[in-house]
Amino acid sequence: MASRKQKRKQSPAPSQTMPRWMLAAGGSLLLILVLGSLVTADWYYAMPADTKVTYVGANTCIKCHEKEHAEWAGSDHDLAMDLATDETVLADFNNAELPHHDLTSKMFRRDGKFMINTEGPDGQMHDYEIKYVFGVHPLQQYMVEMEPPTPGSPPGSIGRVQVLRESWDTVLKKWFYLSPPDVKEKLAVDDPLHWTGRTQNWNHYCADCHSTNLQKNFDLATNSYHTTFTDIDVNCETCHGPGSAHVELANATSLFWDRNLGYGLRKLKGDSTEAQLTQVETCGTCHSRRQVICPSYQLGDNYYDQYNNELIAPQTYYCDGQIMEEDYVYGSFLQSKMFHKGIRCTDCHDPHTTKLKFEGNLLCTSCHQHPAGKYDTPAHHFHKTGSTGTSCVECHMPETTYMEVDPRRDHSIRIPRPDLSVELGTPNACTKCHLDKADLPREEHPDVTRYDQWLALARAGDEDVKAGLAGVDRWALDAVNQWYGDTSKIPKEEHYAHKLSRAWSNEPTAGEGLVEMVRDTKLPGIVRASGMMYLANYLNEDSVQAALRFMSDEDPQVRIAAIETLRDVPPLSPNLQAKVLDALLIRLNDEDRSVRTAAAWSLANEDSRALELRGESEAFVKALSEAMDAIQRDNDQPASHLSMGVLYERMGKIPEAEKAYRTAIRLDPGFTGPRSNLVTLLQQRQDSEEQQMRQLVIQGQRPAAEAMAEDLGKRAVEIARLRIEELRNIERDVSQQPNFAPLQYQYGSALYMAAKHTSPETAEPFFNEAFDAYKKAKELDPNNAQYALMYVLISQYLERWDEADQAIANLMELVPNNPEFMQLKREIDARVSPRQQQQRQR
């Protein structure tokens, strides 16, 4: 089977490689041109295939492409970002006020500038100048340059810019406060979600997709930005790629085509598979949830050379792949039949105006017209003509509202499945339109009107809302059965939603279903890769063998997921371990950069000598360098330095890891994670040096031992301080997300460590709180074996034998034949049985 890039490189038709006028003129004209003029014959002397392309700016493009520029002007891409001027600012700055929580922000003009008086990072009210605007419909946001670029920065540099939460509804013409999703209380000034916090930083979170050729230029030493761009908005080269080679060809005396570089731009048009993939991936570079692998683009790069997109996970999608949080289109469109049949973005959207090409159902029936009128009739949709139910997109692309006022459609373009809603609690378009039939606690939630809002309450555990929605789901299923006959009697394969749902619930038998998902090549690649991702929780020899087979899959998403699944496999047979290593080594030379970097991560803890013996040392160094470049690209983020620390630890470079963790803490003292890792490193060094000190005492070298004791004392104080600081961070996180099982588990571990490293008289409260946290983690995720094990161990440690007895029984149900757990059960039984006998005697 040809690989994805090989498919891209298949020879295109001549009409896609040479100007059409040449083909029309025939070979004789071409011969005359070639023989008759050396001036026009230099097309043969091609530009080097590895020519580095650079950005030239939109003004250069306009000279030849006035029509396209005129269409683009005023589009959402044109208005993605701009300077705050009388022409661009849409909001009311005529002494307007916006009360929110316990303060009131005021918007006004001063000396021709747009100003806001609002809460600053110190908790006090300050005046800030609005420097930039974001977007135009259905809302506009406003930005403040909190810190200017330092002297000596590149020309046109921008310093640290923050995005305000005070936003303008361009439809209703009013100010509103844009709260973070699911957060309604007032944000503390040190909260990362506060407008002055990390998550509202334009330089990192927004700028990439709102401007062209964004260079973040963060200076770690001074903690300052010097950000630049070629164009302030989403312009020509955002989509077509850097234009230097294209301009050079246009200005040359050639035939304006190069046998190596074509037209010197991304290939976005044509009937080839390459053109379809390239176009969808080009839009996906911004319209996706993704991790940046390579911050710069060169001709020949595809999406997976630059990015790694998020898979179907419970924090973003429902288990059937419908959008829950924003996926920005790409992740859902990859699931659609449209994508797999060759449909691309510009089949529905004009590439320059960004508007839909047709209004209403004509957008769909312009293609779906066989036979005439088949779909746009009651025979298909079973709804009264002119009603909402006759709209194709209402049924097949339902909306979810984000950012309070911005409804966006699900681009997985699926058939409504109320049967899955009844079985799994997933949404369906029928219930969305017929909420009037739902028995919902509307008086308790007077501000809740939309289906996505009710779904959020159901996910949060509101049983009344769940019951109300479930009633309409069953009604919708009954309607479908009336239209098509009893669908439950139709034999059909189990939907992958059931398999993912079981995996998300950590059901012990879910692994077999995940293997089936990965093997089913009829499923979209993003679905198969998601199955592979969760297979990491069900590794045994059979599932490892399955993952190995798909490490060379055609789809890079599946290859990456297979690599990450096998990154830290449990001890297996030496033969299977060797197969895993060999498969990872092969992927170091993968055609896609994101796959190579994933392989480098997995191999970072391998002995360099072993890599040399297999002849892959050079490939490893190159792929590891690419992985480090990807991390360094976000060196303004504490998470980036946390990742770098973990990578250094895998490589055995402990001093470098420690430095990375300390940098993460310095960048954001409130960031949870790096302190825990740093404490582990420091504690390991502490334990080792304490043993060395004892040896010095035994050897009679007391001065050296005393000097070492002083250092050990200082480090012990630092370790204690770091533990307390991390515990406070986790307590804050738990208070914000009390029903998130992984966080409760992390909280329990932090409390347990605090108890273990404090005096006996102060340890008991920590142990008791740790018990409660571990217990809640297990209750929130009852099928997670790790949570169940820790609940057993804390119960045993605290000698809470009734809880320990029940906990070990639950653990044995999850993992029935584990020898270590069986031994643990025997130990608990030995303590429980005498107590039960004593109770019976009483």
C-alpha positions in Angstrom: 0.0 0.0 0.0 1.3 3.4 -1.0 2.1 5.7 1.9 0.3 9.0 2.4 3.2 11.0 1.0 3.8 8.6 -1.8 0.2 9.2 -2.8 0.9 12.9 -2.7 3.9 12.5 -5.0 2.2 10.5 -7.7 2.7 12.2 -11.0 0.0 14.8 -11.6 -1.7 15.1 -14.9 0.1 17.5 -17.3 -2.7 20.0 -17.0 -1.7 20.3 -13.3 2.0 20.8 -13.9 2.2 23.0 -17.0 0.4 26.2 -18.1 -2.8 25.3 -20.0 -1.9 27.5 -22.9 1.2 25.4 -23.6 -0.9 22.3 -23.8 -3.4 23.9 -26.0 -0.8 25.1 -28.4 0.6 21.6 -28.9 4.1 20.2 -29.0 5.2 22.1 -32.1 4.8 25.4 -30.4 6.7 24.1 -27.4 9.5 23.0 -29.7 9.6 26.4 -31.4 9.7 28.1 -28.0 12.5 25.9 -26.8 14.7 26.0 -29.9 13.9 29.6 -30.9 14.7 31.4 -27.7 17.3 30.9 -25.1 15.6 33.6 -23.1 12.5 31.5 -22.6 14.3 28.1 -22.3 15.6 28.6 -18.8 12.5 26.7 -17.4 14.7 23.6 -17.9 17.3 24.8 -15.4 15.2 24.2 -12.4 15.5 25.8 -9.0 16.9 23.4 -6.4 14.3 21.1 -4.8 15.4 22.2 -1.3 15.1 25.9 -2.1 14.2 27.8 1.1 11.1 29.9 0.7 10.5 33.1 2.7 7.6 35.4 3.2 7.2 38.4 1.0 4.1 40.1 2.4 0.6 40.6 1.0 1.5 43.8 -0.7 3.7 41.9 -3.1 0.9 39.5 -3.9 -1.7 42.3 -4.6 0.3 43.5 -7.6 -0.8 40.5 -9.7 -3.8 39.2 -7.7 -6.1 42.3 -7.4 -9.3 40.3 -7.9 -8.5 37.8 -5.2 -7.4 40.6 -2.9 -10.7 42.4 -3.5 -12.7 39.3 -2.6 -10.6 38.7 0.6 -11.0 42.3 1.8 -13.5 42.5 4.6 -13.5 38.7 5.1 -13.2 37.1 8.5 -9.6 36.3 7.6 -8.9 40.0 6.7 -10.5 41.0 10.0 -8.9 38.3 12.2 -6.7 41.0 13.8 -6.1 44.7 13.4 -4.9 47.9 15.1 -7.5 49.6 17.2 -8.8 52.5 15.1 -12.0 54.4 14.5 -12.6 52.1 11.5 -11.9 48.8 13.2 -13.3 49.2 16.7 -17.0 48.2 16.7 -17.8 48.5 20.4 -19.2 51.4 22.4 -16.4 53.3 24.1 -18.6 56.3 24.9 -18.2 55.9 28.7 -19.9 52.5 28.6 -19.9 50.3 31.7 -20.0 46.6 32.2 -20.7 45.2 35.7 -19.4 41.7 36.3 -19.0 39.9 39.6 -18.0 42.5 42.2 -16.5 45.1 39.9 -17.5 47.4 37.0 -15.3 47.9 33.9 -15.6 51.2 32.1 -14.8 51.7 28.4 -14.0 55.3 27.3 -11.9 57.5 24.9 -8.9 59.5 25.9 -6.8 61.6 23.6 -8.2 59.7 20.6 -7.3 56.3 22.2 -9.6 53.6 23.2 -9.3 52.9 26.9 -10.6 50.5 29.6 -10.6 50.8 33.3 -10.6 47.3 34.8 -9.0 45.0 37.4 -5.2 44.6 36.9 -2.9 41.8 38.0 -2.5 43.5 41.4 -6.3 43.4 42.1 -6.6 47.2 41.7 -8.5 49.1 39.0 -6.3 50.6 36.3 -6.6 52.3 32.9 -5.4 50.4 29.9 -5.1 51.4 26.3 -6.7 49.1 23.7 -4.0 48.5 21.1 -5.5 45.7 18.9 -8.9 44.2 18.0 -9.7 40.5 17.3 -12.4 39.3 15.0 -15.7 40.8 13.8 -18.6 38.4 13.9 -20.4 37.4 16.1 -18.1 39.0 18.7 -15.1 41.3 18.8 -12.4 41.1 21.4 -9.8 43.7 22.6 -6.2 43.5 23.5 -3.8 45.4 25.7 0.0 45.5 25.4 0.9 45.0 29.0 4.7 45.2 28.4 6.3 46.9 25.4 9.2 45.1 23.7 12.6 45.8 25.2 15.0 48.2 23.5 16.9 46.6 20.6 14.0 44.4 19.6 13.5 43.7 15.8 11.6 46.5 14.0 7.8 46.2 14.4 8.1 44.0 17.5 5.2 43.6 19.9 5.6 43.0 23.6 3.4 41.0 26.0 -0.2 41.3 24.9 -3.2 40.1 26.9 -6.8 39.6 25.6 -9.5 41.2 27.7 -12.6 39.2 28.8 -14.8 42.3 28.3 -16.1 41.6 24.7 -18.5 43.1 22.3 -21.5 41.2 20.9 -21.6 42.5 17.3 -25.1 41.1 16.7 -26.9 42.4 19.8 -24.6 45.5 20.0 -23.7 45.2 23.7 -20.8 44.5 26.0 -20.6 41.1 27.7 -18.1 39.4 30.0 -16.6 36.3 28.3 -16.2 33.8 31.2 -14.0 30.7 30.7 -16.0 27.6 29.9 -17.8 26.2 33.0 -16.4 28.9 35.3 -19.0 31.4 36.5 -17.3 32.7 39.7 -15.0 35.6 39.9 -11.4 34.8 38.8 -8.6 35.5 41.3 -5.9 37.8 39.9 -3.3 35.0 40.1 -5.6 32.5 38.3 -4.2 31.6 34.8 -7.7 32.2 33.4 -7.7 35.9 34.6 -7.4 38.2 31.6 -3.8 39.1 32.8 -3.0 35.4 33.2 -1.2 32.9 31.0 -4.2 31.5 29.2 -5.2 35.0 27.9 -1.8 35.7 26.5 -2.0 36.7 22.8 1.6 35.9 21.9 1.2 32.2 22.7 -2.4 31.3 22.5 -3.9 33.4 19.7 -1.3 35.0 17.5 -0.3 31.9 15.5 -3.7 31.7 13.8 -4.7 35.4 13.6 -1.6 36.8 11.9 0.7 35.7 9.0 4.3 34.4 9.6 4.1 34.9 13.4 7.4 34.7 15.2 6.9 34.6 18.9 10.5 35.6 19.8 10.3 35.0 23.6 13.4 35.9 25.6 13.7 33.4 28.4 16.4 35.4 30.2 14.3 38.5 30.5 10.8 36.8 30.4 9.8 39.2 27.6 8.3 39.0 24.1 9.6 40.5 20.8 6.8 39.1 18.6 6.7 39.9 14.9 4.6 39.0 11.9 4.7 39.7 8.1 1.0 40.6 8.0 -1.2 41.5 11.0 -4.1 39.4 9.7 -4.7 36.0 7.9 -3.3 36.9 4.5 -2.3 35.3 1.2 0.8 33.5 2.5 -1.0 32.0 5.5 -2.7 29.6 3.1 -0.5 29.6 0.0 2.7 29.4 1.9 5.8 31.7 1.7 5.8 33.4 -1.7 9.5 34.1 -2.4 10.0 31.3 -5.0 6.6 32.1 -6.6 7.6 35.8 -7.0 11.1 34.8 -8.4 9.4 32.6 -11.0 6.9 35.3 -11.9 9.7 37.8 -12.4 12.0 35.4 -14.3 12.1 35.0 -18.1 10.9 31.5 -17.8 7.5 29.9 -18.5 6.4 30.6 -14.9 6.7 27.0 -13.8 9.5 25.0 -12.3 10.0 21.3 -12.7 11.1 21.0 -9.1 8.9 23.6 -7.3 5.9 23.9 -9.6 4.5 27.3 -9.0 6.5 27.7 -5.8 3.4 27.6 -3.6 1.3 25.0 -1.8 -0.7 22.9 -4.2 -4.3 23.8 -3.2 -6.1 23.3 -6.5 -6.6 20.4 -8.9 -8.2 17.0 -8.8 -5.3 15.0 -7.3 -5.3 13.4 -3.9 -2.4 15.6 -3.0 -4.4 18.8 -3.7 -7.3 17.6 -1.6 -5.2 16.6 1.3 -3.0 19.7 1.1 -6.0 22.0 1.1 -7.8 20.4 4.0 -4.6 20.3 6.0 -3.8 23.9 5.2 -7.1 25.0 6.7 -6.4 22.5 9.5 -3.2 24.3 10.5 -5.4 26.8 12.3 -8.8 25.1 12.4 -7.6 22.3 14.7 -6.6 21.5 18.2 -3.0 20.6 17.7 0.5 20.5 19.1 3.1 22.4 17.1 6.0 20.1 15.9 7.8 22.5 13.6 7.1 26.3 13.8 8.3 27.0 10.3 7.0 25.9 6.9 8.9 24.9 3.8 7.6 23.6 0.5 6.9 19.9 0.7 5.9 20.0 4.4 2.5 18.6 5.2 0.3 18.9 8.3 2.1 16.1 10.1 5.5 17.6 9.5 4.3 20.7 11.4 1.6 19.5 13.8 0.1 16.6 15.7 -3.7 16.9 16.1 -5.6 15.9 19.2 -7.5 12.7 19.0 -11.0 11.8 20.3 -10.8 12.3 24.1 -13.5 12.7 26.7 -12.5 16.3 27.5 -13.2 17.4 23.9 -15.5 14.9 22.1 -18.4 12.6 22.9 -17.6 8.9 22.6 -19.3 8.8 19.1 -17.0 11.6 17.9 -19.4 14.5 18.1 -17.9 17.8 19.3 -18.3 18.8 22.9 -15.6 21.5 23.3 -14.2 23.4 20.4 -12.3 21.2 17.9 -12.1 24.1 15.3 -13.5 21.8 12.5 -10.5 19.6 11.4 -10.9 16.8 14.0 -14.5 16.4 13.2 -14.2 16.8 9.4 -11.6 13.9 9.4 -14.4 11.7 10.8 -16.8 12.6 7.9 -17.6 10.5 4.9 -17.2 13.8 2.9 -13.5 14.0 3.7 -13.0 10.4 2.7 -14.8 10.8 -0.6 -12.5 13.7 -1.6 -14.6 16.7 -0.5 -12.5 19.7 0.5 -13.2 23.0 2.3 -13.6 25.0 -0.9 -16.4 22.8 -2.1 -18.6 24.6 0.4 -16.6 27.8 1.3 -15.3 30.4 -1.0 -11.5 30.5 -0.3 -11.2 34.2 -0.4 -14.4 35.6 1.0 -14.7 32.6 3.4 -18.5 32.8 2.8 -20.7 29.7 2.0 -21.1 29.2 -1.7 -24.8 28.6 -1.5 -27.6 29.4 0.9 -29.9 26.9 2.6 -30.2 23.3 1.5 -28.7 24.2 -1.9 -25.3 24.0 -0.3 -25.9 20.3 0.1 -28.2 19.5 -2.8 -25.8 21.0 -5.3 -24.0 17.7 -4.9 -26.6 15.5 -3.3 -29.2 15.6 -6.2 -29.3 12.0 -7.4 -32.1 11.4 -8.2 -33.6 14.9 -8.3 -35.3 15.9 -5.1 -34.3 12.7 -3.3 -33.1 14.5 -0.1 -35.0 17.8 0.0 -38.4 16.3 0.5 -40.5 14.9 3.4 -39.9 11.4 2.1 -36.3 11.9 3.3 -36.6 14.2 6.4 -40.1 13.4 7.5 -40.8 17.0 8.5 -43.3 19.6 7.4 -42.0 21.7 4.5 -40.6 25.0 5.7 -39.9 23.8 9.2 -36.5 23.7 10.9 -36.4 19.9 10.5 -36.2 20.3 6.7 -32.7 21.9 7.0 -29.9 19.6 6.1 -27.4 21.2 8.4 -29.8 21.2 11.4 -30.0 17.4 11.3 -26.5 16.5 10.0 -24.4 19.4 11.3 -25.9 20.6 14.6 -24.6 23.7 16.3 -22.8 24.1 19.6 -22.3 27.6 21.0 -18.9 28.6 22.2 -17.5 31.9 23.6 -21.1 32.6 24.8 -22.4 33.9 21.5 -20.6 31.9 18.7 -22.6 28.9 17.3 -20.4 26.5 15.3 -21.5 23.4 13.4 -20.2 19.9 13.8 -18.3 19.0 10.6 -18.4 15.3 11.1 -21.6 15.5 9.0 -23.3 12.5 10.6 -26.7 10.8 10.6 -28.6 11.5 13.9 -28.4 8.5 16.2 -31.0 8.7 19.0 -30.3 5.0 19.7 -26.7 5.9 20.8 -28.2 8.7 22.9 -30.4 6.3 24.7 -27.6 3.8 25.3 -24.6 6.2 25.9 -26.0 9.6 26.6 -24.5 11.2 23.5 -26.3 14.2 21.8 -28.5 13.9 18.8 -30.0 16.5 16.5 -33.6 15.4 17.2 -33.5 16.1 20.9 -31.7 19.4 20.2 -34.7 20.6 18.1 -37.4 19.2 20.4 -36.3 20.4 23.8 -39.9 21.6 24.3 -40.8 18.0 24.9 -38.2 17.7 27.7 -39.2 17.7 31.4 -36.3 19.9 32.5 -35.8 21.9 35.8 -36.1 25.2 34.0 -37.0 27.2 37.1 -33.8 26.1 38.7 -31.8 27.2 35.7 -33.6 30.3 34.3 -30.6 31.3 32.1 -30.2 27.9 30.5 -32.0 27.7 27.1 -29.7 25.9 24.7 -29.2 22.1 24.2 -25.4 22.3 24.8 -26.0 24.1 28.1 -28.4 21.3 29.3 -25.8 18.7 28.1 -23.2 20.4 30.2 -25.4 20.2 33.3 -26.0 16.5 32.6 -22.3 15.9 32.3 -21.8 17.7 35.6 -24.1 15.1 37.3 -27.5 16.8 37.4 -29.8 13.8 37.5 -33.0 15.7 36.8 -31.5 17.1 33.6 -30.2 13.7 32.6 -33.7 12.2 33.0 -35.3 15.1 31.1 -33.0 14.7 28.1 -33.2 10.9 28.2 -37.0 11.1 27.9 -36.7 13.1 24.6 -34.0 10.7 23.4 -36.4 7.8 23.8 -39.2 9.8 22.1 -36.8 10.5 19.1 -35.8 6.8 18.9 -39.5 5.8 18.8 -40.0 8.3 15.9 -37.1 6.8 14.0 -38.5 3.3 14.5 -41.9 4.5 13.2 -40.3 5.9 10.1 -37.9 3.1 9.3 -39.2 0.1 11.2 -37.8 -1.2 14.5 -34.1 -0.5 14.0 -33.2 -2.6 17.0 -34.0 -5.7 15.0 -31.6 -4.8 12.2 -28.3 -6.7 12.6 -25.5 -4.2 12.7 -22.0 -4.0 13.9 -21.4 -2.4 17.3 -20.6 1.3 16.9 -17.1 2.3 18.0 -18.8 4.7 20.5 -19.5 1.7 22.7 -15.9 0.6 22.6 -14.6 4.0 23.4 -17.1 4.5 26.1 -16.0 1.2 27.8 -12.4 2.4 27.5 -13.1 5.8 29.0 -14.8 4.0 31.9 -11.7 1.8 32.3 -13.8 -1.3 32.0 -11.4 -4.3 32.4 -12.6 -6.0 29.1 -12.4 -2.8 26.9 -9.0 -3.7 25.4 -10.5 -6.3 22.9 -12.9 -3.7 21.5 -10.1 -1.2 21.1 -8.0 -3.7 19.1 -11.1 -4.2 16.8 -11.3 -0.4 16.3 -7.7 -0.2 15.2 -7.9 -3.1 12.9 -11.1 -1.8 11.2 -9.6 0.2 8.3 -13.1 1.3 7.2 -13.1 3.6 10.2 -11.6 7.1 9.9 -7.9 7.3 10.8 -8.6 9.7 13.8 -11.0 7.1 15.2 -8.6 4.2 14.8 -5.8 6.3 16.3 -8.1 7.2 19.3 -8.7 3.5 19.9 -4.9 2.9 19.8 -4.3 5.7 22.2 -6.5 4.1 24.9 -5.1 0.7 24.2 -2.1 1.9 26.3 -4.3 1.1 29.4 -4.8 -2.5 28.3 -1.3 -3.7 27.4 -0.5 -7.4 27.3 1.3 -9.5 24.8 -1.6 -9.7 22.4 -2.4 -6.0 22.5 1.3 -5.2 22.1 1.5 -7.4 19.1 -1.6 -5.6 17.6 0.0 -2.2 18.3 3.3 -3.3 16.6 1.4 -4.2 13.4 0.0 -0.7 13.2 3.2 1.2 13.9 3.7 1.2 10.1 0.1 2.1 9.3 -0.6 4.4 6.3 -2.2 7.1 8.6 0.4 9.1 10.6 -2.2 9.5 13.4 -2.3 5.8 13.9 1.5 5.5 13.8 2.0 8.2 16.4 -0.7 6.7 18.7 1.0 3.2 18.3 4.4 4.7 19.2 3.0 6.5 22.3 1.1 3.4 23.3 4.3 1.3 23.3 6.4 4.0 24.9 6.7 2.4 28.3 5.4 -1.1 27.9 5.3 -3.4 31.0 7.9 -6.2 31.1 7.3 -8.6 28.3 9.2 -11.5 26.7 12.7 -10.5 25.5 11.7 -11.3 22.0 8.7 -9.0 22.1 10.7 -6.2 23.7 13.2 -6.5 20.9 10.4 -6.2 18.3 9.2 -3.0 20.0 12.6 -1.5 19.9 13.2 -2.4 16.2 9.8 -1.0 15.3 10.6 2.3 17.0 14.0 2.5 15.4 12.4 2.2 11.9 10.1 5.1 12.7 13.1 7.4 13.4 13.3 7.6 9.6 9.6 8.1 9.1 8.5 10.5 6.3 6.5 12.6 8.7 8.3 14.8 11.3 5.6 14.3 14.0 6.1 10.5 13.8 9.9 10.8 14.0 9.7 13.0 17.1 7.3 10.6 18.8 9.8 7.8 18.2 12.7 9.9 19.5 10.7 10.5 22.8 10.2 6.8 23.1 13.8 5.9 22.5 15.3 8.7 24.7 15.8 6.3 27.6 17.6 3.7 25.5 21.4 3.1 25.8 23.1 5.1 23.1 25.4 2.1 22.5 22.4 0.0 21.6 21.3 2.6 19.1 24.8 2.6 17.5 24.9 -1.1 17.2 21.6 -1.0 15.3 23.0 1.7 13.0 20.4 4.3 14.0 22.4 6.7 16.2 22.5 9.4 13.6 18.8 9.1 12.9 18.0 9.3 16.6 20.1 12.4 17.1 18.3 14.1 14.2 14.8 13.1 15.4 15.6 14.0 19.0 16.8 17.5 17.8 13.5 17.9 16.0 11.7 16.9 19.2 13.6 19.4 21.3 13.0 22.1 18.7 9.2 21.5 19.1 9.5 21.9 22.8 11.7 25.0 22.7 9.2 26.7 20.3 7.0 27.2 23.4 9.8 28.2 25.8 7.5 30.9 27.2 5.3 28.2 28.7 6.0 26.3 31.9 4.5 23.2 30.4 7.2 23.2 27.8 10.0 23.2 30.4 8.2 20.5 32.3 8.2 18.4 29.1 11.8 19.2 28.6 12.6 18.1 32.1 10.8 14.8 31.6 12.7 14.2 28.3 16.0 14.9 30.0 15.1 12.5 32.8 14.4 9.8 30.2 17.9 10.5 28.8 19.5 10.3 32.3 20.5 14.0 32.2 19.4 14.8 35.7 21.1 18.2 36.1 19.5 19.4 32.9 16.1 18.0 34.1 16.4 19.8 37.4 17.2 23.1 35.6 14.2 22.7 33.3 11.8 22.1 36.3 13.2 25.2 38.1 12.7 27.2 34.9 9.1 26.1 34.7 8.5 27.2 38.4 10.2 30.5 37.7 8.0 31.2 34.7 4.8 30.4 36.6 4.9 29.8 40.3 1.3 28.7 40.3 1.8 26.0 37.7 1.1 22.5 39.0 3.6 19.7 38.1 7.2 20.7 38.0 7.6 20.9 41.8 6.5 17.2 42.1 9.1 16.1 39.5 11.8 18.3 41.1 11.1 17.0 44.6 11.5 13.4 43.3 15.0 14.3 41.9 16.0 16.1 45.0 14.8 13.4 47.3 16.7 10.8 45.3 19.9 12.9 45.7 19.1 13.4 49.3 18.7 9.7 50.0 21.9 8.9 48.2 23.9 11.6 50.0 22.5 10.6 53.4 23.9 7.1 52.8 27.2 8.6 51.8 27.3 10.8 55.0 26.6 7.7 57.1 29.6 6.0 55.5 31.8 9.0 56.2 30.8 8.8 59.9 31.6 5.1 60.0 34.9 5.8 58.4 35.7 8.5 61.0 35.6 11.4 58.5 33.5 13.7 60.7 34.4 17.1 59.2 33.4 15.9 55.7 30.2 14.4 57.2 29.4 17.6 59.0 29.9 19.7 55.8 27.6 17.3 53.9 25.0 17.4 56.7 24.8 21.2 56.3 24.0 20.8 52.6 21.5 18.0 53.4 19.8 20.3 55.9 19.4 23.1 53.3 18.0 20.6 50.7 15.6 19.1 53.2 14.2 22.6 53.9 13.8 23.2 50.1 12.1 19.8 49.6 9.6 20.6 52.4 8.9 24.0 50.9 8.4 22.6 47.4 6.0 20.0 48.8 3.9 22.6 50.6 3.8 24.9 47.5 2.8 22.0 45.3 0.1 20.9 47.7 -1.4 24.4 47.7 -1.4 24.4 43.9 -3.2 21.1 43.8 -5.7 22.1 46.5 -6.6 25.1 44.2 -7.0 22.9 41.2 -9.2 20.4 43.1 -11.4 23.2 44.4 -12.0 24.2 40.8 -12.5 20.7 39.4 -13.7 18.5 42.4 -15.1 15.8 40.2 -12.0 15.2 38.0 -10.7 11.8 39.1 -7.1 12.2 38.0 -6.8 15.4 40.0 -8.3 13.8 43.2 -5.7 11.0 42.8 -2.9 13.5 42.4 -4.2 15.4 45.5 -4.2 12.1 47.5 -0.6 11.4 46.5 0.5 14.9 47.5 -1.3 14.7 50.9 0.3 11.2 51.5 3.8 12.5 50.7 3.2 15.5 53.0 2.1 13.1 55.8 5.1 10.9 55.3 7.5 13.8 55.5 6.1 15.6 58.5 6.3 15.0 62.3 4.1 12.1 63.6 2.0 14.5 65.7 1.0 16.5 62.6 0.7 13.6 60.1 -2.7 12.3 61.0 -4.8 15.0 59.3 -2.8 14.7 56.1 -3.3 10.9 56.1 -7.0 11.2 56.6 -7.4 13.8 53.8 -5.3 11.5 51.5 -7.7 8.7 52.3 -10.7 10.8 51.4 -9.0 12.0 48.1 -8.0 8.4 47.1 -11.5 7.2 47.9 -13.2 9.9 45.9 -10.9 9.2 42.9 -12.0 5.6 43.0 -15.6 6.5 43.3 -15.4 8.9 40.3 -13.6 6.3 38.2 -14.5 2.9 39.8 -12.9 0.8 37.0 -9.4 2.4 37.2 -7.2 -0.3 38.7 -4.5 2.2 39.8 -7.0 4.2 41.8 -8.5 1.1 43.3 -5.0 -0.1 44.3 -4.1 3.1 46.1 -7.4 3.0 47.9 -6.5 -0.5 49.1 -3.0 0.6 50.2 -4.1 3.7 52.1 -6.9 1.7 53.8 -4.3 -0.9 54.8 -1.8 1.7 56.0 -4.3 3.4 58.2 -5.6 0.0 59.4 -9.2 0.8 58.2 -9.8 -2.9 57.8 -13.5 -2.8 56.8 -12.6 -0.4 53.9 -9.5 -2.4 53.1 -11.5 -5.6 52.9 -14.1 -4.2 50.5 -11.4 -2.3 48.5 -9.3 -5.4 47.8 -12.4 -7.3 46.8 -13.2 -4.6 44.2 -9.6 -4.6 43.0 -9.6 -8.4 42.5 -12.8 -8.0 40.4 -10.9 -5.5 38.1 -7.7 -7.5 38.0 -8.5 -11.1 39.1 -5.2 -13.0 38.5 -2.5 -10.5 39.5 -0.1 -12.3 41.8 0.9 -9.1 43.7 -2.8 -8.3 44.4 -3.5 -11.8 45.5 -0.7 -11.6 48.0 -2.1 -8.2 49.2 -5.5 -9.9 49.7 -4.0 -12.6 51.8 -2.3 -10.0 54.0 -5.6 -8.1 54.5 -7.5 -11.3 55.1 -5.1 -12.2 57.8 -6.0 -8.9 59.6 -9.7 -8.9 58.9 -10.5 -12.5 59.8 -9.5 -12.3 63.5 -11.4 -9.1 63.9 -14.5 -10.7 62.4 -14.2 -13.7 64.7 -13.9 -11.4 67.7 -17.0 -9.5 66.6 -18.9 -12.8 66.2 -17.8 -13.9 69.7 -19.2 -10.6 71.2 
